[in-house]
């Protein structure tokens, strides 16, 4: 009830005053001379004294109980600092109700976050297990075949050893990518920021992936004006890693014929916006929000055929965010995908 201590104090003070008045009138009835001034002053004094005594006692009683509650839920330091001073201090029960509700909401948010983290951890461990299980089983099968007599067969031994090597390389790549993500998340990975020409870097990457693009019937196009030069301040090796990953994905998920990967540049105030677009299979609306998650694959069977670890886009996101920049993606199924990220101009 709002203002409960005050109401209780008023009620008790009124009762005590009525008792005094009844006692005094009883004395008058018994023959004692009636003195109006004493009657009025005495009644008022009894009322005020009773009100103050009851009100103070109730406040102290409630305060001491609330102090225990505040300390229990960890809000006592806020009360002492006056963070709830803007609330009506006369409504003590209302104030504690508000504080407890705030505490409940905070705890519920923490529980929800912990539940999400637990779900993510279970999914992550399941993904790691699944990704490592395939190369491990492959290696096991190759070794057992060689031990069963294949080692002496020249047509088999070299072939199976080479396949085993590829499976080992895949496991190493997964572990290295996981280690890299862990370093970024823990803040251990330091960037070596220098000034370099982003146009030139994109041309190097286009040349580096040209053979792979041609095998996939794709073409890498860099849209820029002649003699354009955009200098950025970033870690060149890391941005090279970002661009290679994005262009390589565009090649892998491109159409069977006439694939086009376009790298574009746009002036964006103090930053430059870089876009890598393709006309490939695209990404569904359901998959788009999860595209940067570890091991998340839009097309699981096709991704594994291409030999990816499923960590590339997650690493890309970490690298861009380590540069205090952002990366976004937009896509339409069977129309293509565009990744956009910014870098600071120099």
C-alpha angles and dihedrals in degrees: 000000000000114000089003096161092051093048092048091048092050092048093049093044090051092050092048090048091051090050090052092048092049091048092049093046088049089055090049090050088052090059105272112137114259115241111189095194093053090046094053097040092044092049092050093046092050090048095049094042092047092047094050093044095048094041093049092045093050092046092051091045093050092040092055091049093046091048088062091048093048092049091047093055093039097247099113093096089056092053091049090051090050097242089144095043091109090067121089103273090199090064096065096162091047090051094050089046089055093047093049091049090051090049090049092051091049093049091047090053090051091049091050091049092049090049091051091048091049091051090047091049092052092048092046094051090047091051093048090049092049094047094049095041095068098056092040092054090045091053091047091052093048093049093048090050091051092047091050091062104288091109090073093049108088091200092058109030099064093041093051093044090053090050090049089052091053091051091050090049089052092052091048091050091052092049093046092049091049090049090050093051090048091053092051093048093047093047093241094119110088122200122229098213117195136157114262142153109265092195091058092048091053091051090052091052092047089053092045093054096035095103093049091048092051091051088054092046091247134133127213113217126188112202109208139126119257115281090003114163124187115180118200135185108232146105101288096202092050094047088048087055090050095050095044090052094049095045092044090052090049090054093046094049097038126116120276090248135031097008115182126195112186124193112197136181128210130183109242108179106267091357138059119230114219121194130192110194133179139179094227136125093299129210127278121241090247093055098041097082091052099044093108095049120114114269092357110146128189092200106022099186095046093045093056091046088058090051100240121155095220090238101088100096091043089055090046091055092048092050094050093046090048085060088054089247134112138239127204136181133209125183147161124205112259090002103077144256135264125200115196128189137163133227130189114259120230 
